[in-house]
């Protein structure tokens, strides 16, 4: 369920012959200022809103609607956080209003549209979707600006959004920040091969050497590398992962199947069967390095998917009112309990004071 995790096995990818028909998902439009029973300042809303010409699923939760708003940009591509967001971020609701958004091609948004919108799934369109969601939230919740958090794939959208519309955001926080996809893949391949050689793991060394370094010309080569990456990522991580509890509303077999279908659909689309999809063109430094809002990167020290030296070098070139690189010990590409704790501390101490609206 978390970022990238379902692509450990080659059979998952290689067995995909076609994308099935999307399952329908119940849901109603957001009700303005709906509140949880007994808590007049508490927000609890969910439903589809019209974004980029299609219905897209969002949830809004928080203990006090006067609190600053955080919009989360999930990873993947296609790995919506909505089903398990409460288990990761639920304690944050005391200080922030939290918004989960199932992006175009992910989660319940995919359930509503199916694969029919594939032609619209460009990075530019996804960025504009994110900007439209942000504009909706400022108007709907009566806020001047919101806070933006992007994880892995979502960190790509987050940088684009922060660059294009700084007037909408108090700050941007990148978790497992990606920078340049081709460079990132090459660096990850070299690190995994280095680790396999150091471990005298001849089986993995031979498989990676036979594969050769990226760029690759077929998505069918990806599982060979990714299996090794996940195995060595697990060996490097030394801190506990946060619990992942699926919200009962998302736990049916039909909904889980839909989630997995969306995940595979988005992954194949953005990487491409010949590894020439939109994801392969990502180069964030080419957007320019001047930002008008604070920029923070929170990176696992042991991340071998988004090696920390790459976003660190990128952040060093950025000019912003405030910037900070935070390295989290024992943490890999997936959020850990420690990285979530560090992120919340950053939000409370450095971001929230500047995001309080009177």
C-alpha positions as CSV (number, residue, x, y, z in Angstrom):
1,X,0.0,0.0,0.0
2,X,2.7,2.7,0.7
3,X,4.9,4.4,-1.8
4,X,6.2,1.9,-4.4
5,X,5.8,-1.1,-2.2
6,X,3.6,-3.2,-4.4
7,X,6.1,-3.5,-7.2
8,X,8.5,-5.9,-5.4
9,X,7.5,-8.9,-7.5
10,X,8.1,-9.2,-11.2
11,X,4.9,-11.2,-11.6
12,X,2.8,-8.2,-10.6
13,X,4.1,-6.2,-13.5
14,X,4.8,-8.9,-16.1
15,X,1.3,-10.4,-15.7
16,X,-0.5,-7.2,-16.7
17,X,-2.1,-7.8,-20.1
18,X,-4.7,-5.1,-20.0
19,X,-6.4,-2.7,-17.6
20,X,-9.9,-3.8,-16.5
21,X,-13.0,-1.8,-16.1
22,X,-13.0,0.5,-13.1
23,X,-15.2,-0.2,-10.2
24,X,-17.8,2.3,-9.1
25,X,-17.2,4.0,-5.7
26,X,-20.0,5.6,-3.7
27,X,-19.5,9.2,-2.6
28,X,-21.3,12.5,-2.3
29,X,-20.2,16.0,-3.1
30,X,-18.5,17.9,-0.2
31,X,-21.0,19.6,2.1
32,X,-19.8,23.1,3.0
33,X,-18.8,23.4,6.6
34,X,-20.0,19.9,7.5
35,X,-18.8,19.0,11.0
36,X,-18.3,15.9,13.1
37,X,-21.0,15.2,15.7
38,X,-20.4,17.0,18.9
39,X,-17.5,19.1,17.8
40,X,-18.7,22.4,16.3
41,X,-15.2,23.4,15.1
42,X,-14.2,20.0,13.8
43,X,-14.1,19.3,10.1
44,X,-14.9,16.0,8.6
45,X,-15.8,16.0,4.9
46,X,-15.3,13.7,1.9
47,X,-16.5,13.5,-1.6
48,X,-15.8,14.2,-5.3
49,X,-15.1,17.7,-6.5
50,X,-14.7,18.9,-10.1
51,X,-11.1,19.3,-10.8
52,X,-9.6,19.4,-14.4
53,X,-13.0,18.4,-15.8
54,X,-13.4,15.2,-13.8
55,X,-14.6,14.3,-10.3
56,X,-11.7,13.8,-8.0
57,X,-11.9,12.4,-4.4
58,X,-10.7,14.4,-1.4
59,X,-11.1,14.1,2.4
60,X,-10.8,16.9,4.9
61,X,-10.3,16.2,8.5
62,X,-9.3,18.3,11.5
63,X,-10.1,19.1,15.1
64,X,-10.5,22.9,14.5
65,X,-11.3,24.5,11.2
66,X,-9.4,27.6,12.3
67,X,-6.1,25.6,12.1
68,X,-3.8,25.8,9.1
69,X,-4.6,23.4,6.2
70,X,-2.2,20.8,4.8
71,X,-2.7,19.3,1.3
72,X,-0.9,16.0,0.9
73,X,0.5,14.9,-2.5
74,X,0.7,11.1,-2.4
75,X,3.4,9.0,-4.0
76,X,3.4,6.2,-6.5
77,X,2.4,7.4,-9.1
78,X,-1.0,6.1,-8.2
79,X,-0.6,5.2,-4.5
80,X,-3.3,7.2,-2.8
81,X,-2.8,7.7,0.9
82,X,-6.5,8.1,1.7
83,X,-7.1,4.5,2.9
84,X,-4.4,4.6,5.6
85,X,-3.9,8.3,6.2
86,X,-5.4,8.2,9.7
87,X,-2.8,5.7,10.9
88,X,0.0,7.9,9.7
89,X,-1.2,11.4,10.2
90,X,-4.3,11.1,12.6
91,X,-2.5,12.8,15.6
92,X,-1.7,15.8,13.4
93,X,-5.4,16.8,13.3
94,X,-5.1,18.6,16.6
95,X,-3.0,21.3,15.0
96,X,-3.8,21.1,11.3
97,X,-6.7,20.4,9.0
98,X,-5.5,17.5,6.8
99,X,-6.5,17.1,3.2
100,X,-6.0,13.8,1.3
101,X,-6.5,13.9,-2.5
102,X,-6.7,10.8,-4.7
103,X,-4.9,12.1,-7.8
104,X,-6.0,11.6,-11.4
105,X,-5.5,7.9,-12.1
106,X,-5.4,6.9,-8.4
107,X,-7.7,5.6,-5.7
108,X,-11.3,6.6,-5.8
109,X,-10.7,9.1,-8.5
110,X,-9.6,6.3,-10.8
111,X,-12.6,4.4,-9.6
112,X,-14.9,7.1,-10.9
113,X,-13.2,7.6,-14.3
114,X,-11.4,4.3,-15.1
115,X,-8.6,4.4,-17.6
116,X,-10.5,6.7,-20.0
117,X,-8.5,9.7,-18.8
118,X,-5.1,8.3,-19.6
119,X,-4.5,10.7,-22.5
120,X,-4.9,13.6,-20.1
121,X,-2.3,12.2,-17.6
122,X,0.6,14.5,-18.3
123,X,2.7,16.1,-15.6
124,X,1.4,19.5,-16.5
125,X,-2.2,18.4,-16.1
126,X,-1.4,16.7,-12.8
127,X,0.2,19.9,-11.6
128,X,-2.8,22.0,-12.7
129,X,-5.1,19.5,-10.9
130,X,-3.1,20.1,-7.7
131,X,-3.3,23.9,-8.2
132,X,-7.1,23.7,-8.7
133,X,-7.5,21.5,-5.6
134,X,-5.5,24.2,-3.7
135,X,-7.6,27.0,-5.0
136,X,-10.7,25.1,-4.1
137,X,-9.4,24.5,-0.5
138,X,-8.6,28.2,0.1
139,X,-12.1,29.2,-1.0
140,X,-14.0,26.4,0.6
141,X,-12.2,26.6,3.9
142,X,-11.8,30.4,3.9
143,X,-8.0,30.4,4.0
144,X,-5.5,32.8,2.4
145,X,-3.0,30.0,1.8
146,X,-2.3,26.4,2.6
147,X,0.7,24.2,3.4
148,X,1.9,21.7,0.8
149,X,3.5,18.3,1.5
150,X,4.7,15.9,-1.3
151,X,6.0,12.4,-0.9
152,X,8.2,10.7,-3.5
153,X,6.2,11.0,-6.8
154,X,4.1,13.7,-5.1
155,X,7.3,15.6,-4.4
156,X,7.6,16.2,-8.1
157,X,4.2,17.8,-8.3
158,X,4.9,19.7,-5.1
159,X,7.9,21.5,-6.5
160,X,6.0,22.4,-9.7
161,X,3.1,23.8,-7.7
162,X,5.4,25.7,-5.3
163,X,7.2,27.2,-8.3
164,X,4.1,28.1,-10.3
165,X,1.8,29.4,-7.6
166,X,3.6,30.5,-4.5
167,X,0.7,32.8,-3.7
168,X,-1.3,29.7,-2.7
169,X,1.2,28.2,-0.2
170,X,2.8,29.1,3.1
171,X,5.5,26.5,2.7
172,X,6.5,23.3,0.8
173,X,7.8,20.1,2.5
174,X,9.2,17.3,0.4
175,X,9.5,13.9,1.9
176,X,11.7,11.4,-0.1
177,X,12.2,14.3,-2.5
178,X,12.9,13.3,-6.1
179,X,14.9,15.6,-8.4
180,X,15.8,14.1,-11.8
181,X,14.4,10.7,-12.6
182,X,17.1,9.4,-14.9
183,X,19.9,10.6,-12.7
184,X,18.1,9.1,-9.7
185,X,17.7,5.7,-11.3
186,X,21.4,5.7,-12.3
187,X,22.5,6.6,-8.7
188,X,20.2,4.0,-7.2
189,X,21.4,1.3,-9.5
190,X,25.0,2.1,-8.6
191,X,24.3,2.1,-4.9
192,X,22.4,-1.2,-4.9
193,X,25.1,-2.9,-7.0
194,X,27.7,-1.5,-4.5
195,X,25.8,-2.9,-1.6
196,X,25.4,-6.3,-3.3
197,X,29.1,-6.5,-4.0
198,X,30.0,-5.6,-0.5
199,X,27.7,-8.4,0.8
200,X,29.3,-10.8,-1.7
201,X,25.8,-11.4,-3.0
202,X,26.8,-12.9,-6.3
203,X,23.2,-13.8,-7.4
204,X,22.2,-10.1,-7.2
205,X,25.5,-8.8,-8.6
206,X,25.1,-11.1,-11.7
207,X,21.5,-10.1,-12.2
208,X,22.2,-6.4,-12.0
209,X,25.3,-6.6,-14.2
210,X,23.3,-8.6,-16.8
211,X,20.6,-5.9,-16.6
212,X,23.1,-3.1,-17.0
213,X,22.8,0.5,-15.7
214,X,19.8,2.7,-16.7
215,X,18.3,4.1,-18.8
216,X,16.5,0.9,-19.7
217,X,14.4,0.4,-22.8
218,X,11.7,-1.9,-21.4
219,X,9.6,-1.7,-18.2
220,X,10.0,-5.5,-18.0
221,X,13.5,-4.9,-16.8
222,X,12.4,-2.8,-13.9
223,X,11.3,-5.6,-11.5
224,X,14.8,-7.2,-11.7
225,X,16.3,-4.0,-10.3
226,X,13.4,-3.2,-8.0
227,X,13.5,-6.6,-6.3
228,X,17.2,-6.0,-5.4
229,X,16.5,-2.4,-4.3
230,X,13.7,-3.4,-1.9
231,X,15.8,-6.2,-0.5
232,X,18.8,-3.9,0.3
233,X,16.6,-1.1,1.4
234,X,15.1,-3.4,4.0
235,X,18.7,-4.3,5.2
236,X,19.6,-0.6,5.6
237,X,16.5,0.6,7.6
238,X,17.0,0.5,11.3
239,X,14.0,2.4,12.7
240,X,10.4,1.2,13.0
241,X,7.8,1.8,10.2
242,X,4.6,3.6,11.2
243,X,1.6,1.4,11.6
244,X,-0.6,1.0,8.5
245,X,-4.2,0.5,9.3
246,X,-6.7,0.5,6.4
247,X,-9.8,2.6,7.1
248,X,-12.9,0.2,7.1
249,X,-14.5,2.5,4.4
250,X,-11.7,1.4,2.1
251,X,-11.3,-2.2,3.1
252,X,-13.7,-4.1,0.9
253,X,-12.2,-6.5,-1.6
254,X,-13.7,-4.5,-4.5
255,X,-12.1,-1.3,-3.3
256,X,-8.7,-2.9,-2.6
257,X,-8.8,-4.4,-6.1
258,X,-9.6,-1.1,-7.6
259,X,-6.8,0.5,-5.6
260,X,-4.3,-2.0,-7.0
261,X,-5.6,-1.6,-10.5
262,X,-5.2,2.2,-10.3
263,X,-1.7,1.7,-8.9
264,X,-0.5,-0.5,-11.8
265,X,-2.3,1.7,-14.4
266,X,-0.6,4.9,-13.2
267,X,2.8,3.2,-12.8
268,X,2.8,1.8,-16.4
269,X,1.5,5.1,-17.8
270,X,4.0,7.4,-16.2
271,X,7.1,5.2,-16.7
272,X,6.0,3.7,-20.0
273,X,6.4,0.2,-21.4
274,X,9.6,1.4,-23.1
275,X,10.7,3.5,-20.1
276,X,10.0,6.7,-22.0
277,X,6.9,7.9,-20.2
278,X,6.4,11.3,-18.5
279,X,8.2,10.2,-15.3
280,X,11.4,9.7,-17.3
281,X,11.5,13.4,-18.3
282,X,11.5,14.8,-14.8
283,X,14.2,17.3,-14.2
284,X,13.3,19.7,-11.4
285,X,16.4,22.0,-11.5
286,X,15.4,22.9,-15.1
287,X,12.4,24.7,-13.7
288,X,14.6,27.3,-12.1
289,X,15.9,27.5,-8.5
290,X,14.3,30.7,-7.2
291,X,11.3,30.0,-4.9
292,X,9.1,32.6,-3.1
293,X,8.1,30.3,-0.2
294,X,10.1,28.3,2.4
295,X,11.3,24.9,1.1
296,X,12.0,22.0,3.4
297,X,13.3,18.5,2.4
298,X,13.0,15.6,4.9
299,X,15.1,12.6,3.6
300,X,15.8,9.2,5.0
301,X,19.6,8.7,5.6
302,X,19.2,5.2,4.2
303,X,17.0,6.0,1.2
304,X,18.5,4.1,-1.8
305,X,15.5,5.0,-4.0
306,X,15.9,8.7,-3.7
307,X,19.5,9.0,-2.5
308,X,19.7,11.9,0.0
309,X,22.8,13.4,-1.7
310,X,20.7,14.3,-4.8
311,X,18.0,16.4,-3.1
312,X,20.7,17.9,-0.8
313,X,22.7,19.1,-3.8
314,X,19.5,20.4,-5.4
315,X,18.4,22.3,-2.2
316,X,21.9,23.8,-2.0
317,X,21.2,25.6,-5.3
318,X,17.7,26.8,-4.3
319,X,17.1,30.4,-3.3
320,X,14.1,30.7,-0.9
321,X,13.0,32.9,2.1
322,X,13.9,29.8,4.2
323,X,15.2,26.4,3.4
324,X,16.3,23.4,5.4
325,X,17.5,19.8,4.7
326,X,16.6,17.4,7.4
327,X,18.2,13.9,7.3
328,X,16.4,11.2,9.4
329,X,18.5,8.4,10.8
330,X,17.7,4.8,10.0
331,X,15.0,5.7,7.5
332,X,14.7,4.6,3.9
333,X,12.4,5.7,1.1
334,X,9.2,5.0,3.0
335,X,8.2,7.2,5.9
336,X,9.2,5.9,9.3
337,X,7.8,6.7,12.7
338,X,10.8,8.9,13.2
339,X,10.5,10.8,9.9
340,X,6.8,11.5,10.7
341,X,7.7,12.7,14.1
342,X,10.4,15.0,12.6
343,X,7.9,16.3,10.0
344,X,5.3,17.2,12.6
345,X,7.9,18.9,14.8
346,X,9.0,21.0,11.8
347,X,5.4,21.9,11.0
348,X,4.6,22.9,14.6
349,X,7.7,24.9,15.2
350,X,8.6,26.5,11.9
351,X,5.6,26.4,9.6
352,X,2.4,26.7,11.7
353,X,3.3,30.0,13.5
354,X,3.5,31.7,10.0
355,X,0.3,30.0,8.8
356,X,-2.1,31.1,11.6
357,X,-4.7,33.4,10.1
358,X,-6.7,35.9,12.2
